[in-house]
Amino acid sequence: MKISFQADADLDEDIIWGVKRIEPLIDFQTADEAGIRGLPDDIVLKTAADENRILISHDRRTMPRHFADFILKQTSPGVFIIPQGARISRVIDDLFLVWLASDSEEWIDTISDLPFR
């Protein structure tokens, strides 16, 4: 199944627009479109999972812990954590590569750092 992405509220929206600019067919929903701005991490994870979207976040402080708790109860399509200082063009390229070269099933219950090293 083709990958869909869900932006966390803290995600730099330049990443979303850059990914969509490279490939307009990529389904990448903003936090506002999903109605998750200001919601707790467990609700954000559930919303992304209910819509089969990989969550993209800058939140390295709390998201990994909430993700670990979440996958004990429910399957997750996965999470990508992006450092605040990451070069946006590299993150955009990596997300496009993930979308192009993999299926959503490959990321189930995983948490990964982007950009890839």
Secondary structure, DSSP 8 states (H G I E B T S, - for coil): ---EEEE-TTS-HHHHHHHHHH-TT-EEE-HHHHT-TT--HHHHHHHHHHTT-EEEE--TTTHHHHHHHHHHHS----EEE--TTS-HHHHHHHHHHHHHH--GGGGTT-EEESS--
